[in-house]
Amino acid sequence: MPEAASAPAVRATIGDSEFDRDTALTRRAPGVYDIDLSAGWTIISAVNGGYLLAVLGRALADTLPHADPFTISAHYLTASRPGPAVVRTDVVRTGRTLSTGQASLFQYDDDGREVERIRVLASYGDLDTLPDDVRTTARPPAIPPLEHCFGPEDGPAPIPGSSAITDRLMLKLDPSTLGWALGEPSGKGEMRAWFGLADGRDHDPLSLLLAVDALPPTAFELGLRGWVPTVELTVHVRCRPAPGPLRVSITTRNLAGGFLEEDAEVWDSADRLVAQSRQLARVRLG
């Protein structure tokens, strides 16, 4: 598989990268963590939902006896903004192969009242203990070579501060899903891309939680523009990803009543399906 275009001269490593620093929490007490949500992972003024999921995923990895998220479901209650936040976790059950916990992230509103932003329920295990037996009809998405795809740097300059997250990603979109950028959306509700972190950090289960929610929304290819806030997002991590860029494919089959679903698949450089997700998102019509 190809390496990321314009790869950094010195690649960051897992545990020592911008993503790791910006998702790091300080344990205040058992099950209580403080964090300063970074403005570097925002779209317009809202903090990206995948970044938030990685923050809570890291808190649960510290709380539970198992380190790897197997399945994590999040309900996004109010939009998060950069700045101080508190994460509270609870152990629901622990077992030999799986442990389950819940976590919530809180911030304060302008009147000093605590507001819950996101609540998750997750089961964790050890990905390295899973059997190698794979029986599947799933196939990696057909995406042109990375050098034939296009990223934010190939388009017009964005409004300053409108999408800070793109500076932290290596994102190269399949040209066949870029009609929206040319004013000619396909109407198919598809988005495909090569995905990585801009500093070259390889992927782990926590960065997969970011990957499923980092591409432009499929609503763009349906002819819609504007913010598409996530209502609920469930991610299944299937195995530990191999080094190298990921391929992410997202599809929407049904937009109705102002809501749409997005089904994502994430494939690694070894052609393995490493993560899947489904989210419900709200769109603004008209």
Phi, psi and omega in degrees: 000146183288153173280162180297140175296143180054045181298143181297148181299320177241115183280137174288157180245159177299126183099344180220067181213170179299320179300316180293318180294322185278349175253002180289140180241156174252122181283117179274322180200167178307121179079007180231125185228144175252146177207151173253105183295126186283140175288350181288351182242035182257155168238115193059248180247358184264141178284134182302138183293327178291321175299315178299320180295323177294324177298310180292326177298322178291321178298318180291326177296329178282330184278320188269158179287346176253149190261339190252129175290128174264314176214137181217127181242129184236138170248123181267111190268317177215156183291131177275153179229158179302146179129188185297145177210159178237134175247130177241131182239155176221140174275122179271316182198145172236140178223186183289318184252337181224145170230147185237138178214168175230156182209150176224146176248133183236146169226174179252139178277183185295342179263007178082010179272141180286132181234128176280127183264318186209142179229134182230153170233131188215152171242133184241152177208206179236106183297332183287348180264358184286146178292158182276353183295119179234125176230109190210152170255359180289146179228147179301149179292146177276101180239136177302160176309150186307321183290349177258007178254172189232142179243179180303329181291346180270353181255187177296153180299132180286166173295129183309130178080001185281335182209069183298332184299329183296335178289344183257002184239151163258104186232118179234112188271141174300124181304331181288351177247021183249015180302324180301326181288342180256007182078016181227066181299144185285335185081004185271345180066046181231146174215130179224144182198156161281141185223138173199179174263141189298331182274007175085002179303133174290169187265153174220179182303325181291321180288339174295330177294331174283318188300324184289347185231028186249349180277161172303149182293146177298340178302332179298319179283351172270003177091013180252151178230167178100179184293137178237083186289139178284134175264312179214143180218126175242131180238135172247120175266122188261328176195166180287127185288147174286158177301151178113173182292153177261159169246128183241129178236129181231136180226149172234128180255340188213118170247120182208141177064021180084011178231149174223159174257150172233121176257122183244144169235139178238125182242142181263184184289348177263015180061035176253140173284106187261341179202151175224153177207160168222135175228153171255128182228155181257139178239152178259114183267147177079000000 
